Amino acid sequence: MFKKGKAWNDIPDDDLQCFCEPFLDPEPYHCAQDGGVCTCPKGNVFYGNKLKAGTSNIATFMEMLDQGEYLVAGAIKDSMTCEPKAFVGGEIYDALGE
């Protein structure tokens, strides 16, 4: 059975989301809540925190990335499930390289 990585253990599933970064359209958009299906033909899917750090506000794409921990799946054929095990290795990508 898949378990969330250490960085995801303390985050309830309801507090995670996916964004689609379309191949031809430069504006990423929210595509699914955790566990939902993200339709993102030929785009990149990003999985990370749903809430802006320290608030109860929904994070924008850039705010989610700025928090530093997220997963990325590139060149999606059509759609994928918005959950860590759908990403290769289900490991955290640390934007800061720490």
N, C-alpha and C positions, 0 to 999 in steps of 0.2 A: 504494500500500500504506500502511496506517495505521501510524504510529509512535507510541510512547508520548511524552507531553509530557516536557519536561526534568525535572520533579519525579519522574516514574515511571521514568526511564532506569536508575537504579541499583538498582531494586527488582526482584528476580526475580519472574516470574509466580506462582510457588508461594507468594510472600509477600503476595499480595493476595487480597481476599475481598469478598463482597457481603452486606449485611443488608437485610431487608425491614422496613419500618415500615408495618404494616397500617393500612388506613383506619379500621376500627372498633375494633381491638385496640390499646391503647396500648403494648404491649411489642414492640419490634423483635426480630427473630430472625435468626440466621445462615441464609442461604438458598442460598449457593453459593460454591464456590472459584472463583478466577480461571479463566475459560473455560467454566464450568459454566452451567446454566440456573437462574435465580432465579425461582421462582414466587411472585408477590406480587400477587394480584388487587386492583386499585384502590388499591394502596399506593404508597409511595415506596421506591425502591431506592437504597442508598448503597454506593459502591465505595471501598475504601481499604485501608490497611495491615492485614495479617493478624496481625502480631505486635505486642505491646505494646512501645513504644520501649525499646530497650536490653536487651530480654530475649528469651528463646525461648518465652515464653508467648503463647498465642492471645489477641488483644485482644477485649475485650467491645465492644459497640456504642459505649458512651460513651468508652472508651479510644481507639477508632479515631477518633472525632470530635475528641477532645482533642488528637490529634496534629496537627490543623489542616489537613490536605490530604485531600480526598475529592471524589468526584463524586456528584451526586444526579440521579435521574430521577424525576419526579413522576407520580402517577396512572397507574400501569402498568395496562394492560388485564388481562393475565393473567400473562405471564412475559417475561423478557428474558435475553440472554446477559450474563454477568458479565465484562465487558471494557470498556476505555475507549471504544472506537469505538461501543458501543451507547448511549452518553450523548451528548446534543446537544453537538457540538463537541469532545467528549472532553477538555475543559479542566478544570483543577483549580479547585475552589471553595475559597478560603482563608477559613476560619471567622473569622480574626482581621482580615480586610480589608487585609492587608499586600500 
